[in-house]
Amino acid sequence: MSASLFFREFLANWQSVGAIAPSSFALAERMMEVAGVRKASHVLELGPGTGAFTQAIRDAMPMGADYLGIEINAGFAGQLRDRFPGMNFEVAGAQEFDFDRYLLGKPRFDVIVSGLPWTAFPTSLQQAILSNVLPHLAEGGQFATFAYFGFHMLPSGRLFRRLLSDRLHGVETSPVVWRNLPPAFVYVGKKA
């Protein structure tokens, strides 16, 4: 997807897009590493956007692993379906998607990768998303998301970190990926 299309989507939908540029290859690689995607059998991606993490997930997932991407922006989802045939994308908000129906007869997710702009969301939406998603993470499964360096020190960033720590075991922070606009790092936590 072109940077100009991404920027237009940001201007039109800044609260759901949440960034002015797609995530970098370096951040995507860091996300795959700390989330454990290379060992995953069932991956959920929240907010695949333009596919920066999706490409890295596809490249890292073992043969035969299953994937679901939940994207609220129908324009992004349509382009993702064209770009990644064989991968499943649903248009919905992560707080309202019917995971029970989707997972009928399938194992829970062992890795959840999130590209959502958490600190742009009100706390009530953060809680609603995590309450709908985390019950479908397998025991011992990993949840990974990123935060922009510096922004994590703002009140909304500190509140989100606390929310993650309350719901996941041993939330850790990766080293900063300086080759991202803006620089970012990954939070990763495990379901106990």
MARTORLO-534651 format. One line per field, with one value per residue: x, y, z of N, C-alpha, C in turn; residue number from 1; residue in one letter. Coordinates in Angstrom, 2 decimals. Atoms other than C-alpha are relative to their C-alpha. Layout:
BEGIN
n.c1: X, ...
n.c2: Y, ...
n.c3: Z, ...
ca.c1: X, ...
ca.c2: Y, ...
ca.c3: Z, ...
c.c1: X, ...
c.c2: Y, ...
c.c3: Z, ...
resi: NUM, ...
resn: A, ...
END
This chain:
BEGIN
n.c1: 0.85, -0.82, -0.04, 1.01, 1.28, -0.03, 0.15, 1.39, 0.82, -0.27, 0.72, 1.44, 0.36, -1.19, 0.13, -0.12, -1.28, -0.90, -1.40, -0.11, -0.75, 0.05, -1.10, -1.18, -0.42, -0.76, 0.95, 0.71, -0.90, -0.10, 1.28, 0.05, -0.98, 0.43, 1.32, -0.14, 0.82, -0.63, 0.42, 1.45, 0.87, 1.21, -0.36, 0.99, -0.57, 0.96, -0.36, -1.10, -0.28, -0.55, -0.62, -1.42, -0.16, 0.59, -1.06, -0.98, 0.66, 0.05, -1.36, -0.51, 0.86, -0.32, 0.90, 1.21, 0.55, 1.20, -0.10, 1.18, -0.24, 1.20, -0.30, 1.23, 0.02, 0.35, -0.95, -1.21, 0.31, 0.11, -1.35, -0.69, 0.51, -0.62, -1.45, -0.34, 1.00, -0.18, 0.05, 1.37, 0.18, 1.37, 0.20, 0.73, -0.75, -0.46, 0.81, 1.32, -0.07, 0.48, -1.08, 0.54, 0.51, -1.15, -0.86, 0.74, -0.74, -1.41, -0.68, -0.17, -1.19, -1.18, -0.67, 0.77, -0.84, 0.87, -0.48, 0.98, -0.53, 0.61, 0.06, 0.98, 1.32, 0.35, -0.24, 1.14, -0.16, -1.13, 0.49, 0.96, -0.75, -0.74, 0.98, 0.54, -1.07, -0.89, 0.53, -0.22, -1.43, -0.28, -0.88, -1.39, -0.09, -0.61, 0.64, -1.03, 0.42, -1.10, 0.26, -0.99, -0.93, 0.33, 1.44, 0.32, -0.12, 1.19, 0.96, 0.71, -0.96, -0.21, 1.24, 0.08, -0.99, 0.56, 1.10, -0.61, -0.62, 1.07, 0.69, -0.96, -1.11, -1.37, -0.12, -1.37, -0.21, -1.16, -0.81, 0.63, -0.30, -0.21, 0.31, 1.45, 0.45, -1.09, -0.61, 0.98, -0.45, 1.07, 0.43, 0.45, 0.41, 0.43, 1.20, -0.33
n.c2: -1.17, -1.20, -0.87, -1.05, 0.58, 0.16, -1.32, -0.42, 0.76, -0.58, -1.27, 0.26, 0.89, -0.06, 0.75, 1.44, 0.28, -0.23, -0.26, -0.75, 0.83, 1.42, 0.51, 0.36, 1.40, 0.28, 0.19, 1.24, 1.10, 0.05, 0.51, 1.44, 0.62, 0.03, 0.65, 1.44, 0.39, 1.11, 1.27, -0.08, 0.80, -0.78, -1.39, -1.06, -1.35, -1.08, -1.22, 0.20, -1.25, 0.12, 1.31, 0.07, 1.17, 1.15, 0.56, 0.65, 1.18, 1.03, 0.50, 0.68, 1.09, 1.34, 0.57, 0.58, -0.82, -0.77, -1.44, -0.86, -1.43, -0.79, -1.37, -0.80, -0.83, 0.87, -0.24, 0.76, 1.44, 0.41, 0.09, 1.14, 1.24, 0.11, 0.16, 1.21, 1.04, 1.14, -0.47, -0.39, -1.35, -0.36, -1.42, -0.14, -0.51, 1.12, 0.07, 0.56, 1.18, 1.22, 0.99, 1.33, 0.58, 0.25, 1.06, 1.25, 1.12, -0.36, -0.32, -1.42, -0.62, 0.09, -1.30, -1.16, -1.14, -1.16, -1.25, -1.03, -1.22, 0.08, -1.24, -0.89, 0.48, -0.20, 1.17, 0.92, 0.79, 0.90, 1.07, 0.81, 0.82, 1.04, 0.92, 0.85, 0.73, 0.82, 1.33, 0.92, 0.30, 1.27, -0.05, -0.06, -0.78, -1.32, -1.18, -1.01, -1.24, -0.95, -1.36, -0.97, -0.45, -1.35, -0.06, 0.94, -0.72, -0.82, 0.69, 1.09, 1.09, 0.66, 0.72, 1.21, 0.96, 0.55, 0.87, 1.24, 0.72, 0.57, 1.08, 0.98, 0.32, -0.38, -0.85, -0.49, -1.01, 0.28, -1.18, -0.95, 0.10, -1.38, -0.11, -0.06, -1.39, -0.32, 1.17, 0.76, 1.24, 1.00, 0.60, 1.38, 0.64, 1.39, 0.36, 1.01
n.c3: 0.00, 0.11, -1.17, 0.15, -0.38, -1.46, -0.60, 0.22, -0.96, -1.31, -0.11, -0.04, -1.11, -0.86, -1.25, 0.22, 0.67, -1.13, 0.33, 1.26, 0.96, -0.35, -0.82, 0.78, 0.05, -1.23, -1.09, 0.27, -0.36, -1.47, -0.48, 0.25, -0.90, -1.40, -0.11, 0.22, 1.16, 0.72, -0.61, -0.18, 0.85, 0.26, -0.25, 0.16, 0.13, -0.22, 0.72, 0.95, 0.73, 1.36, 0.17, -0.37, -0.88, 0.68, 0.86, -0.87, -0.57, 1.05, 0.22, -1.19, -0.46, 0.51, 1.01, -0.57, -1.07, 0.35, -0.22, 0.09, -0.18, -0.27, 0.45, 0.01, 1.20, 1.13, 1.10, -0.30, 0.04, 1.41, 0.57, -0.64, 0.61, 1.33, -0.14, -0.76, 0.21, -0.89, -1.38, -0.30, -0.54, -0.31, -0.29, -1.26, -1.14, -0.82, -1.21, 0.29, 0.85, -0.64, 0.00, -0.30, 1.25, 0.89, -0.54, -0.13, 0.56, 0.20, -1.25, -0.31, 0.58, -0.85, 0.11, 0.46, 0.38, 0.13, 0.58, -0.36, -0.62, -1.33, -0.78, 0.63, -0.41, -1.40, -0.85, 0.11, 1.22, -0.26, -0.85, 0.76, 0.96, -0.72, -0.59, 1.05, 0.69, -0.84, -0.35, 1.12, 0.05, -0.69, -1.17, 0.43, 1.24, -0.13, 0.57, 0.26, 0.63, -0.04, -0.48, 0.48, -1.02, -0.47, -0.21, -1.09, -1.27, -0.18, -0.87, 0.68, 0.18, -1.30, -0.32, 0.82, -0.51, -1.24, 0.41, 0.51, -1.12, -0.84, 0.70, 0.54, -0.88, 0.34, 1.18, 0.20, 1.04, 0.86, 0.29, 0.92, 1.43, 0.42, 1.43, 0.17, -0.10, -0.92, -0.63, -0.77, -0.63, -0.11, -1.27, 0.15, -1.24, 0.16, -0.75, -1.01
ca.c1: 0.00, 1.32, 2.34, -0.04, -3.04, -2.02, -1.73, -5.17, -6.68, -4.97, -6.47, -9.94, -9.85, -7.11, -8.60, -8.68, -5.56, -3.51, -0.21, 1.02, 3.15, 3.04, 5.17, 8.70, 10.18, 12.48, 9.54, 7.67, 10.70, 11.05, 7.34, 7.66, 10.69, 9.24, 5.72, 7.02, 5.20, 7.73, 6.38, 2.69, -0.08, -2.92, -2.26, -4.66, -3.70, -5.60, -5.57, -3.45, -3.81, -1.57, -0.05, 3.39, 2.98, 0.84, 3.69, 6.07, 3.53, 3.05, 6.81, 7.35, 4.37, 5.10, 3.57, -0.03, -0.55, -3.90, -4.31, -7.13, -6.83, -9.46, -9.47, -12.08, -11.14, -12.88, -10.50, -7.46, -9.17, -9.99, -6.39, -5.14, -7.40, -6.00, -2.42, -2.55, -4.75, -5.32, -5.22, -8.51, -9.49, -12.69, -14.00, -15.02, -14.00, -11.95, -14.23, -17.29, -16.01, -17.65, -14.56, -16.65, -18.32, -15.05, -13.21, -15.92, -13.96, -10.59, -7.94, -7.52, -4.91, -1.40, -0.15, -1.97, -0.17, -1.71, -1.12, -3.91, -3.28, -4.03, -3.21, -5.55, -8.43, -10.36, -9.71, -13.22, -12.45, -9.06, -10.79, -13.57, -11.08, -8.90, -12.00, -13.22, -9.84, -7.79, -10.23, -9.43, -5.68, -4.48, -2.85, 0.80, -0.02, 1.60, 0.08, 2.32, 1.69, 3.84, 4.07, 5.79, 8.86, 8.15, 4.39, 4.46, 5.32, 2.14, -0.76, -2.62, 0.54, 1.13, -2.52, -2.35, 0.82, -0.89, -3.97, -1.79, 0.10, -3.18, -4.38, -1.19, 1.69, 5.16, 4.67, 8.11, 9.42, 11.70, 14.61, 13.56, 13.37, 14.89, 14.28, 10.55, 8.61, 8.27, 10.65, 8.78, 9.16, 7.13, 5.21, 4.79, 2.94, 1.88, -1.49, -1.04
ca.c2: 0.00, 3.42, 5.87, 8.45, 6.10, 5.31, 9.02, 9.72, 6.94, 8.44, 11.87, 10.42, 7.91, 9.07, 7.38, 3.94, 4.22, 5.83, 6.34, 8.59, 5.86, 2.06, 0.10, -0.61, -3.96, -3.69, -3.30, -6.15, -8.43, -7.51, -8.24, -11.71, -12.50, -11.56, -12.90, -16.34, -16.42, -18.91, -21.57, -20.62, -22.84, -20.29, -16.55, -13.67, -10.22, -7.20, -4.20, -5.49, -2.10, -2.02, -5.45, -4.61, -7.15, -9.42, -9.88, -10.69, -13.09, -14.91, -15.20, -16.42, -18.75, -22.47, -24.37, -25.30, -22.62, -20.78, -16.99, -14.54, -10.79, -8.45, -5.05, -2.34, -0.41, -2.05, -0.40, -1.88, -5.29, -5.43, -4.73, -7.31, -10.01, -9.26, -9.20, -12.26, -14.93, -17.88, -15.72, -14.92, -11.25, -10.11, -6.53, -5.79, -4.06, -6.36, -5.54, -6.96, -9.81, -13.18, -15.26, -18.10, -18.62, -18.33, -20.75, -23.43, -26.67, -24.86, -24.42, -21.10, -18.66, -19.31, -15.91, -12.58, -9.76, -6.31, -3.29, -1.31, 2.31, 1.58, 4.99, 6.70, 4.68, 5.57, 3.22, 1.76, 0.64, -0.78, -2.80, -3.95, -5.17, -7.02, -8.52, -9.87, -11.07, -12.43, -15.23, -16.77, -16.85, -20.34, -20.97, -20.07, -18.11, -14.77, -11.36, -8.77, -5.16, -2.11, 1.37, 4.48, 5.45, 8.55, 8.25, 5.37, 7.93, 9.93, 9.20, 7.13, 5.09, 4.39, 3.41, 0.98, -0.67, -1.11, -2.60, -5.13, -6.03, -6.61, -9.07, -10.85, -12.50, -10.94, -8.15, -7.29, -4.55, -5.20, -2.93, 0.19, -0.15, 3.13, 2.34, 3.03, 6.29, 7.13, 4.80, 2.02, -1.05, -4.20, -5.22, -8.97, -10.87, -14.45, -15.87, -17.79
ca.c3: 0.00, -0.86, 1.84, 0.38, 0.73, 4.30, 5.09, 3.52, 5.65, 8.71, 7.99, 7.44, 10.31, 12.68, 15.76, 14.17, 11.98, 14.76, 12.88, 10.10, 8.46, 8.26, 10.72, 9.52, 8.54, 11.57, 13.97, 12.28, 12.66, 16.34, 16.84, 15.25, 17.37, 20.77, 20.02, 19.04, 15.69, 14.26, 16.65, 16.41, 15.13, 15.31, 15.01, 15.53, 14.26, 15.55, 13.22, 10.32, 8.60, 5.54, 6.19, 7.59, 10.40, 8.20, 5.73, 8.57, 10.13, 6.82, 6.36, 9.94, 10.51, 10.26, 7.34, 8.13, 10.78, 10.79, 10.66, 11.34, 10.87, 12.38, 10.63, 11.17, 8.02, 5.04, 2.55, 4.28, 4.62, 0.90, -0.05, 2.45, 0.97, -2.49, -1.27, 1.01, -0.59, 1.70, 4.83, 6.55, 7.14, 8.81, 8.94, 12.52, 15.70, 17.92, 20.85, 19.04, 16.87, 17.65, 18.47, 19.92, 16.56, 14.61, 16.92, 16.88, 16.37, 16.29, 18.98, 20.74, 19.46, 20.71, 19.52, 19.27, 17.46, 17.75, 15.56, 17.24, 18.31, 21.98, 23.42, 20.92, 22.42, 25.58, 28.49, 28.13, 24.55, 25.57, 28.27, 25.93, 23.32, 25.81, 27.50, 24.16, 22.87, 25.78, 26.78, 23.38, 23.95, 24.87, 28.23, 27.83, 24.66, 23.99, 23.33, 21.67, 20.76, 20.20, 21.66, 20.38, 22.35, 24.45, 24.05, 26.54, 29.25, 28.66, 31.05, 28.42, 27.75, 31.44, 31.92, 29.02, 30.35, 33.73, 32.04, 30.17, 33.35, 35.20, 32.53, 31.39, 33.18, 33.13, 30.57, 29.17, 26.91, 23.93, 23.04, 21.09, 17.31, 16.17, 12.49, 12.77, 12.40, 15.24, 17.12, 18.89, 21.09, 21.71, 24.82, 25.21, 27.92, 28.48, 29.50, 32.74
c.c1: 0.89, -0.08, -1.07, -1.39, -0.08, -0.24, -1.43, -0.93, 0.21, -0.79, -1.50, -0.42, 1.11, -0.14, 0.13, 1.30, 1.15, 1.46, 0.05, 0.73, -0.13, 1.20, 1.13, 0.24, 0.73, -0.93, -0.77, 0.86, 0.14, -1.28, -0.06, 0.90, -0.55, -1.34, 0.09, -0.81, 0.59, -0.39, -1.52, -0.75, -1.28, 0.26, -1.19, 0.76, -1.12, 0.50, 1.13, 0.31, 0.47, 0.76, 1.46, 0.27, -0.52, 1.03, 1.01, -0.59, -0.01, 1.38, 0.51, -0.82, 0.46, -1.03, -1.20, -0.61, -1.21, 0.17, -1.37, 0.45, -1.32, 0.34, -1.31, -0.16, -0.21, 0.95, 1.29, -0.27, -0.09, 1.36, 0.77, -0.45, 0.63, 1.48, 0.40, -1.08, 0.30, 0.05, -1.39, -0.05, -1.48, -0.06, -0.87, 0.89, 0.39, -0.84, -1.35, 0.03, -0.40, 1.07, -0.52, -0.49, 1.16, 0.79, -0.70, 0.76, 1.47, 0.65, 0.06, 1.27, 1.17, 0.85, -1.02, 0.97, -0.94, 0.73, -0.94, 0.66, -0.58, -0.14, -0.91, -1.42, -0.29, 0.20, -1.14, 0.12, 1.18, -0.47, -0.95, 0.72, 0.71, -0.96, -0.58, 1.06, 0.74, -0.59, 0.26, 1.48, 0.24, 0.87, 1.44, 0.20, 0.51, -0.81, 1.09, -0.61, 1.17, -0.47, 1.10, 0.83, -0.31, -1.48, -0.41, 0.09, -1.18, -1.00, -0.73, 0.91, 0.25, -1.23, -0.11, 0.97, -0.53, -1.14, 0.53, 0.55, -1.03, -0.61, 0.93, 1.15, 1.32, 0.15, 1.41, 0.03, 1.24, 0.89, -0.73, 0.47, 0.09, -0.33, -1.50, -0.40, -1.36, 0.61, -1.00, 0.66, -1.21, -0.22, -0.38, -0.30, -0.58, -1.29, 0.34, -1.05
c.c2: 1.23, 0.82, 1.07, -0.52, -0.17, 1.34, 0.52, -0.73, 0.54, 1.29, -0.21, -0.77, -0.04, -0.80, -1.50, -0.36, 0.24, 0.26, 0.75, -0.80, -1.46, -0.40, -0.49, -1.51, -0.37, -0.22, -1.31, -1.21, -0.15, -0.60, -1.53, -0.75, -0.12, -0.69, -1.51, -0.51, -1.21, -1.37, -0.10, -0.96, 0.75, 1.44, 0.92, 1.32, 1.01, 1.24, -0.18, 1.22, -0.23, -1.31, -0.10, -1.20, -1.26, -0.69, -0.77, -1.26, -1.12, -0.62, -0.85, -1.22, -1.34, -0.44, -0.63, 0.78, 0.78, 1.45, 0.63, 1.43, 0.72, 1.46, 0.77, 0.82, -0.89, 0.19, -0.76, -1.50, -0.51, -0.14, -1.17, -1.32, -0.22, -0.36, -1.33, -1.07, -1.20, 0.39, 0.59, 1.38, 0.27, 1.49, 0.11, 0.74, -1.18, -0.17, -0.68, -1.28, -1.24, -1.10, -1.40, -0.68, -0.35, -1.23, -1.34, -1.13, 0.28, 0.25, 1.51, 0.51, -0.20, 1.25, 1.03, 1.14, 1.17, 1.19, 1.15, 1.20, 0.17, 1.34, 1.05, -0.37, 0.44, -1.30, -1.01, -0.87, -0.97, -1.21, -0.93, -0.92, -1.14, -1.03, -0.95, -0.91, -0.98, -1.34, -1.05, -0.26, -1.26, 0.23, -0.07, 0.76, 1.40, 1.07, 1.05, 1.20, 0.98, 1.34, 0.91, 0.51, 1.46, 0.12, -0.91, 0.67, 0.94, -0.74, -1.16, -1.20, -0.76, -0.81, -1.29, -1.07, -0.67, -0.98, -1.33, -0.83, -0.63, -1.24, -1.09, -0.17, 0.53, 0.84, 0.58, 0.97, -0.37, 1.23, 0.88, -0.27, 1.43, 0.20, -0.18, 1.46, 0.03, -1.27, -0.69, -1.21, -0.91, -0.37, -1.44, -0.57, -1.36, -0.22, -1.14, -1.09
c.c3: 0.00, 1.28, -0.09, 0.36, 1.51, 0.68, -0.18, 0.98, 1.42, 0.19, 0.14, 1.25, 1.05, 1.29, -0.19, -0.72, 0.97, -0.30, -1.33, -1.08, 0.42, 0.87, -0.90, 0.02, 1.29, 1.19, -0.19, 0.37, 1.51, 0.58, -0.17, 0.98, 1.42, 0.18, -0.17, -1.18, -0.72, 0.55, 0.12, -0.92, -0.36, 0.43, -0.24, -0.12, 0.15, -0.72, -0.97, -0.86, -1.42, -0.22, 0.37, 0.92, -0.69, -0.88, 0.84, 0.63, -1.03, -0.23, 1.17, 0.42, -0.55, -1.05, 0.70, 1.14, -0.53, 0.41, -0.11, 0.25, 0.19, -0.29, -0.11, -1.27, -1.23, -1.18, 0.20, -0.16, -1.44, -0.65, 0.59, -0.61, -1.37, 0.11, 0.65, -0.18, 0.91, 1.47, 0.23, 0.65, 0.20, 0.32, 1.24, 0.99, 0.88, 1.26, -0.24, -0.84, 0.79, -0.11, 0.30, -1.27, -0.93, 0.46, 0.16, -0.71, -0.26, 1.36, 0.22, -0.67, 0.94, -0.10, -0.47, -0.22, -0.22, -0.59, 0.33, 0.67, 1.41, 0.70, -0.64, 0.44, 1.43, 0.78, -0.13, -1.25, 0.15, 0.80, -0.76, -0.99, 0.72, 0.62, -1.04, -0.61, 0.91, 0.46, -1.08, -0.27, 0.81, 1.23, -0.46, -1.30, 0.25, -0.72, -0.17, -0.70, 0.09, 0.56, -0.55, 1.17, 0.35, 0.31, 1.15, 1.37, 0.25, 0.88, -0.68, -0.24, 1.28, 0.42, -0.80, 0.48, 1.27, -0.32, -0.53, 1.15, 0.92, -0.63, -0.53, 0.97, -0.56, -1.25, -0.06, -1.17, -0.80, -0.08, -1.03, -1.43, -0.51, -1.47, -0.24, 0.17, 0.68, 0.58, 0.93, 0.66, 0.15, 1.46, -0.29, 1.38, -0.29, 0.81, 0.95, 0.04
resi: 1, 2, 3, 4, 5, 6, 7, 8, 9, 10, 11, 12, 13, 14, 15, 16, 17, 18, 19, 20, 21, 22, 23, 24, 25, 26, 27, 28, 29, 30, 31, 32, 33, 34, 35, 36, 37, 38, 39, 40, 41, 42, 43, 44, 45, 46, 47, 48, 49, 50, 51, 52, 53, 54, 55, 56, 57, 58, 59, 60, 61, 62, 63, 64, 65, 66, 67, 68, 69, 70, 71, 72, 73, 74, 75, 76, 77, 78, 79, 80, 81, 82, 83, 84, 85, 86, 87, 88, 89, 90, 91, 92, 93, 94, 95, 96, 97, 98, 99, 100, 101, 102, 103, 104, 105, 106, 107, 108, 109, 110, 111, 112, 113, 114, 115, 116, 117, 118, 119, 120, 121, 122, 123, 124, 125, 126, 127, 128, 129, 130, 131, 132, 133, 134, 135, 136, 137, 138, 139, 140, 141, 142, 143, 144, 145, 146, 147, 148, 149, 150, 151, 152, 153, 154, 155, 156, 157, 158, 159, 160, 161, 162, 163, 164, 165, 166, 167, 168, 169, 170, 171, 172, 173, 174, 175, 176, 177, 178, 179, 180, 181, 182, 183, 184, 185, 186, 187, 188, 189, 190, 191, 192
resn: M, S, A, S, L, F, F, R, E, F, L, A, N, W, Q, S, V, G, A, I, A, P, S, S, F, A, L, A, E, R, M, M, E, V, A, G, V, R, K, A, S, H, V, L, E, L, G, P, G, T, G, A, F, T, Q, A, I, R, D, A, M, P, M, G, A, D, Y, L, G, I, E, I, N, A, G, F, A, G, Q, L, R, D, R, F, P, G, M, N, F, E, V, A, G, A, Q, E, F, D, F, D, R, Y, L, L, G, K, P, R, F, D, V, I, V, S, G, L, P, W, T, A, F, P, T, S, L, Q, Q, A, I, L, S, N, V, L, P, H, L, A, E, G, G, Q, F, A, T, F, A, Y, F, G, F, H, M, L, P, S, G, R, L, F, R, R, L, L, S, D, R, L, H, G, V, E, T, S, P, V, V, W, R, N, L, P, P, A, F, V, Y, V, G, K, K, A
END
